[in-house]
Amino acid sequence: MSGMTDSARPFLNRRLAEFGTTIFAEMSALAVRTGAINLGQGFPDTDGPEEVREAAVRALRDGRGNQYPPGPGIPELRAAVADHQRRHYALSYDPDTEVLVTAGATEAVAAALLALLEPGDEVIALEPYYDSYAACIAMAGGTRVPVTLRPSAEGHGPFRLDLDELRDAVTDRTRLLLINTPHNPTGTVLTREELAAVAELAVERDLLVVTDEVYEHLVFDDAEHAPLATFPGMRERTVTISSAGKTYSFTGWKVGWVTAAPALLTAVRSAKQYLTFVSAGPFQYAVAEALALPDSYVAAFRKELQAKRDLLAAGLAEAGFGVHRPAGTYFITTDIRPLGHSDGFAFCRALPERAGVVAVPNAVFYDHRETGAPFVRFAFCKRDDVLREAAGRLRVL
Ligand SMILES: *Cc1c(COP(=O)(O)O)cnc(C)c1O
């Protein structure tokens, strides 16, 4: 025994060894050091609706939520979530047995995977995937099986899901499909036809589905978000996850939620109660009010974001990037090959010095690193003047 400080043995265990630090820490530090504009991490630089912020202040002052809220979340918020699902999607969930409030969508994903997976179970996830998925699958002892979204053959079209590839990825050990639509980082919004095929496969192979729909309202042009739980045979096998962070521009509040049939919800709640137990007491009251805002709020925010997408997309195209125009989310995935580069990591490490802008290499979201190598992600959930300044700076490339 050489004691606690034996440096020959890393402290981080084998399950997590490959997940040292996230790329966001490295890139954000680079942004601070160089004074670059940070379009790496996806958080808005303008807070959400004033009345929602005021609702949080009121809750705090009135002493609502300053002590442990109820384990499943405050009744007002669970009712508001159920009402939201009914209003937008005609999905009916019982606020007492089918809704769970979590510490953001991140905890919801973690709790779902920890609750539903046995060691060795295979999880199919759409690649590139949100960075917490791989780590959570690993923590749960599962095995991740990536199915890669690919740009359409004719150049810089949207990334699409190959349904045959998805079908072929299912084995006897597959337990769960981990779906994300609208999809970060590609901006792909799965179509009704694609979702129907995913649903059919889940039913046919008796798979559970965990679906991360945090960008449910942030879709552009004529794209339409349809929750997987609305498809035939899916309500009983689907854990639906969303969050207030992206829809209402309060990413720091970390208020998320799960809707699922009682047996599934109970399982997820069991894991969740030993992660955070509860969180964000006063913010839960504020988010209940946010969910009750008229639909015009979401419509206006969506329009605003779409204009930001157009602004940054035009700037990136002008700078010479291949632009995969996103149908949803906060992000534009670009191709750096038209600029004469092929390694997104090297490109992003050099970009702050070269152009004063920070972006994220999509390769970090891939198991097949070489497939993701030429792609780089920019966030457009920023003030127009910041986007214009970034576009101007990128012209030096
Ligand atoms: C931002 C994001 C999350 C995290 O949501 P929180 O509510 O902040 O935990 C989860 N999934 C995707 C795809 C995201 O982009």
The ligand as an ORCA input file, in Angstrom:
! r2SCAN-3c Opt
* xyz 0 1
  C     -28.012     21.771    -23.138
  C     -28.382     20.350    -23.351
  C     -28.741     19.528    -22.277
  C     -28.618     19.983    -20.846
  O     -29.738     20.560    -20.364
  P     -29.775     21.113    -18.863
  O     -31.199     21.320    -18.614
  O     -28.937     22.340    -18.808
  O     -29.188     20.047    -17.999
  C     -29.137     18.244    -22.535
  N     -29.179     17.761    -23.793
  C     -28.821     18.509    -24.848
  C     -28.885     17.920    -26.203
  C     -28.390     19.825    -24.661
  O     -27.986     20.550    -25.702
*
